[in-house]
Amino acid sequence: MSTSAMPRRGVLTLVALLLVALNLRPALTSVSPVLGSIAEALALSPSWQGILTTLPVLFLGLAAPLAPRLVRRIGPERSVFAALVVLALALLARPYVVTTVGTAGLFLGTAVAGGCIGVIGVLLPGIVKRDFPRRVSIMTGLYTVALNLGASAAAGTTEPLRQALGGLWQNASQGASTGPWQGALAFWLLPAVIAALFWLPQLRGTKPVRVPVRRGARLRHDPLAWQVSLFMGLQSSLAYIVFGWLPTILQDRGLAAVTAGLALSVSILLQVITAILAPWIGSRMRDQRAVLIGVMTLTLIGLLGCLYAPIASIWLWIVVLGLGQGGTFSMALTLLALRAPDATTAASLSAMAQGIGYTLAAMGPLLVGVLHDWSGGWNVVGLLVSAIALGALVMALGAGRDRQVASTSGVDGVD
């Protein structure tokens, strides 16, 4: 895509969108590399660790219905800005409130951060559909690339940052519940502040938009909308299992903490390849079923390799996993645009798919923690991820068809 063919405001919007997208995963992927340090400091069992990794995903879904209400009151641009500001505050507060309100403060801050990301995630596809109607696939690819870069950076650098801060911490007198993991987590408020500053020009001249009040009820009677939503949720469940637990799994299989975090980072970084290629290929096919089945199959193979293959071959499975998950997520986002006839419906479908999908996805990391606590190992997790992947494949057969959901534009009940 040539930026010379875009108006200046379009270029500024593109840059701002990509900076916002960079912030949609660090709040999640920064936790798993230091999860062992957090658990040791706060005496968290595997089940409680599962809840900690589940909370942000759950609130991704629970907060999604708030996005349309915010849009009706203040418009999409101001809604994104408000969510970025609250996200930055939550990322600053969550590591440190344990010293005043205890462990519950960490969980609360994590939930708020997840809710902010959920609101932004619902709004951006509609903004892309509105501002770049002829570039939906490439914009979705670029958006996903930025999202993956943010996730990869947090996964790969949080543990080294914690270790670097550890040297400074040794001379300080701190309580048992504090440590360098706090500074490593708080660091990720900086990209949110930068994104908010770059987003400020988008607020000029914006007005609240008119949106349909009963759009959600209409979509919930559409089987295709449910297939898209369930595919979004099931593939997201696998993604958040990886984000929340892969470093811990690999450490238990013999990798050092930094190497395990690097493995997650590399896997996420490799998602960039299929994040661009999968939507590009899928949008040029009569329907998207073949692409969806291909990338989901790669994801399952990579996950099973990470769980069961000899640890010496782990980098092969990291590559396969990354290529698979980059395609599944970008295709899930692409479906939100391809299956919607207009920008309003795309926003409504996004709210439904991410609201239902992420609430469903939250069960994945939680079940991994429960199963690990119950079994004392990771072997049974393979059965869980296989069942989730098979469910996603079934949904892909419906969501990938060349059809569109019923339009929600022009319905009665617009405020």
N, C-alpha and C positions, 0 to 999 in steps of 0.2 A: 504494500500500500504506500503510495507516494504522498507525503505530507504536502507537497507543492500543489496537489489537486484539491486540498482542503482549505476552507477559509481559516483565518487566523484563530478565531474562536474555537473552531474544530480542533486545531492543533493543541491549543491550551487545554481544551476539555480532555483530549486524548492523554496528555501528560498527567493531568490531575487524576484521571481515572486509573491510570497505571500505578501512580503513587498510592492511591487509596487501596488498590488491590494488593499491593505489597504488605498491607497491614491485616489481611484477612486470615492469616494463619500463624504468625509468630506467637500470639497469645496462647496457642495450643501446642505448637511444636517445640516451644522453648521449655515446656514442663518435663517432657519425657526424658531428655538427656540428664536432668538433675533430679529425677524422681527418687533415685536411691538416697541422695543427700537430704531431700525433703522428708522422706519416710524415716530416715535415721534421726533427724532433728526433732520431728514431731511424733515419732512412734506410731506411724501409720501402718496398719496391716495391709496385705494385698487387696482385700475387699475395699478398704477406704481409699487406697491408691486408685482402684478402679472407679470409685465414685468421683475422685478428683479429676480423672481424665474424662469422665462422662459428663460432668456438669456443664462445661462450655458447649459441648455438642447438644445437650438437651436444651439449653437456653438459646442456641441457634434456632431451634424449632419453635420454642415457646414465644420468643420475641418476634418471630416473623409476622404474625398478625398485627403487630404494632406499626409496621412500616406503612401500610395503606392509610391508617389513621393519621400518622404524622404527615404524610403527603397531602391529605385533604386540608390540614391545618396550616402547614408552613411551606409546602412544596418539596419536591424531591431533593433539590440541591441543599436547602437548609437542613433537611432531615439527615443527609449524609454528613454534613458538617457537625451537627449536634452529636451524632453518634460517634464521630471521630474524637471529639473533645471528651466525652464521657469515657470512651475506650482508653484514652491516654491517662485519665485520672484513675481508672480502675487498675491499669497496669502499674501505675506508681504505688497505689495503695496496697494491692493484694499481697506483696511479699512482706510488708512491714507491719500490717495490722495485727499479725500474730503476737507482737509484743504488748499489745494493749487489749485486744478482745479475744485472743487465743486462736486456735486452729480454725475455728468457724470463720474468722475473717478472711483467711486464705481461700476458703471455699466460696464465700460470698463474692469476693473480688473476681475470682475465676468465672463465676456465673454471670456477673455483670459484664465482664469482657466478652463472654460468649454471646450475650444478648445484643450487645452493640454490633458485633460482627454479623449476627443474624439479620439485623435491620439493614445494614449496608448491603449485605449479600442479596437481599430481596430487591433493593432499589436499583442496583447497578444494571441488571439485564434490561430493565425497562428504559433506563437512560440510554443504554447502547442502542436499543431498538429505535428509540425516538431520534437520537442525534446522528446515528450511522446506519440508516435503514438499508443501504446497499452494501454494507460491509460487515454484516452481522457475524459471519463465520470467521473472518480474519480478526475482527475486534474481539470476538470470544476467545480466539487463540492467544492474542496478545494479553488479554485480561488474565487468562489462565497462566501464561508464562510469568507475568508479574506476581501473581499469587504464589506460584511455585517457588520463585526466587526468594520471596519473603519467608516462606515455610522452610526452604532449604537453609537459608542463612541462619535462622533461629535454631534449627536442629543441629547444625554443624558447629556453631560458635558459642552456644550457651555454656556447655561444659568446659571448654577451654577458658572462657571468660570467668567461670566460677573458680577454676584452678588459679588463674592469674590474680583474682581478688583474694584467694585464700592466703597468699603470702602477706597481704596487707592486714588480713584479719587476725593473724596469729598474735600480733602485739596489742590487739584491742581486747578489752574485757567485755564479753558478751554473754548473754544467757544461753542456755542449752537450745532454745528454740530458734536462735538466730544463727546466721552464718553467711558466707559469701554467695550462697545460692540466691539470696535475696537481691543483691545487687545485680546478679546475672539476669534475673527475671525482670527487674525494674528497667534495665537497659532498653527494653523493647518498647518503652513509651516514646522514645525519640523518633522513630519512623512515623508514629501516629501524629506527633506534633508537626513534623515536616509536611506530611500529607494534608493536614488541616490548613496549614499556611498556604499551600499551593491550591487548595480547593476554594479559598476565599474569593478569588475573582469570579467563580461560578455563581456567587450569591447576588451579583449585580443584576438588577432588573428582573429577578425571578419572582414569580407569584405562585400562591397556592393553586393547585390544579384541580379540575373537576374529575372525580373518579366515581365509578358506579358503586353504590352501596351494597347491592345484592350480587356482585360478581362472584364471590366465593361460593354462595349457595348454588349458582348455576353450574359452576365448574365441578362441584362435588357430585353432580348427577351425570357427569361425563366420564365414561369408562376410560377413554384415552388419557384424560387428565390424571386419573388414578394410576394408570400404568406408568406415566411419566414421573409422577410423585414417588411411587414405590421403587422405580429404578433409581431415582435420585437418592432415596433413603438407603437402599441396600448397598449401592456402591459407596456411599458416604460412610456407612457403617464399617466397611473394610478399610477405608482410608483412615478413619479415626482410631481403629484398632492398631494400624501401623503407626500413626502419629503418637499414640499414647503408650504403646507397649513394645514396639520393635526393639528399641535400644535395650530395654530390660531383658527381653528374650535373648538377644544376642550376647549380652553380658553373662547371663546364666549359661549360655552355650560356650563361653570361654573367651569372648572378646573383651578387650579393655574398654573402659567407659568412653574414652575419647574416640576410639575406633568404632564403637557401636553408634555413637552420635554421628560420626562421619558417614557411616553406612546409611543411616536414615537420610542424612543430608544429600548424599549422592543419589539415592533412590528418588528423592523429591526433585533434584536438579534434572535428572534424566527425563522426568515427566514433561519437561519443556518440549522435547522432540515430538511426542505424540499429542501433546496439547495443541500443537499447531497442525500437525499432519492429519490427525483423525477428523477434526471438523472440516478441513479442506477437502479431504477425500469424501467424507460423508455427505457434504452439501452438493457434491457433483454426482451422486448416485441417485437412483430412482427412489430408494428408501435407505434407511440407515441400519437395518438389522444386521447385515454382515459385519459392518464395522463394530457395532456394539458387542456382538458375540466374540469377535476376534480380540478386542481389548480386554473384555472381562475374562476370557480364557487365559490370557497372558497374566492377568492379575492373580488368578487362582494358582497357576503354576508357580509364580514367583513366591507367593505366600507359603505354599507347601514346601518349596525348596528351602526357604529361610527356617522353617520349623524342623524339617526332617533330614535334609541332605547333609552330607559331611561338611563341617564348618570350614574346611579348606576351600570349598567351592562357593562360599557365601557370596562372593562378589558377582558371580554369574547370576544368582537368583535375585540379588539386589537390582541388577540391570533389568532383568525380565519384569520384576515387580514394578519398577519405575516406569518402564515403557507401557505396561498395562494400565497402571493407575492414572497416568497422564491422559490417556485416551478415554478412560471411563468418565473422569470428572469433566473434561472439556466437552465430551459428547452429551453428558447430562445437561450442561449449561446450554449447549447448542439446541437441544431438543426444546428448551423453554422458548426459544425464538422461532424455531422451525415449525413447531406445532401450534403457534399462535398467529392469527391473521393480522394483528395490529399491535401497537405498542401498549395500549391499555390492557388488552388480553394477556400480553406477554408479562406485564407486571402482576396481573392477577394470578396467572399460572405459576409465576415465580414464587409468589407468596404462598400459594397452596403447596407447591412441590417442596419448597424449603421448610415450610412450617411442619407439614406431615413428615417429610423425608428426614429432616434432622432430628425430630423427636424420636422417630424410629431408629435412626442411626445411633442415637445415644445409648441404646441397649447393647451395642456391640462391645465397646470398651468396658462397660460394667460387667457383662457376662464373662469377659476374659478374666477380670479380676476375681470374680466369684469362682469360676472354674479352676483358676490357678490356686486359690485359697483352699478349695475343696480337694483337689487332686495332688497338690504339692509339686506339680510339673506343668509342662506345656503341651504334652502330646494330645490331650483332649481338645485343645484349641483348634487343631486341624479339622476336627469334625464340625466345629462351629463355623469356621470361615468357609468350609466347603458348602454347608447348607445355605449360608448367606449368598455365596456366589451363584449357586444353582437357582435360588430365588430371583436374583438379578437377571440371570439369563432368560428365565421365563418372562419377566416383565419386559425385557428388551425385544422379545418377539412381538409384543403389542405396541410398545412405545416407538419402535423403529419403523412402523408402517408409514406410508406417505399419506397422512391424514392430518387434519387440524381440529382443534377443539372449537366449540361454538364461541363466537365472538361475544365479549362482554361489553363492547362499546355500544352506547346508545340505549342501554337498558333503562328501565324506569328506576327511580330512586337515586338520582344523581344529585349530590349536594354541592 
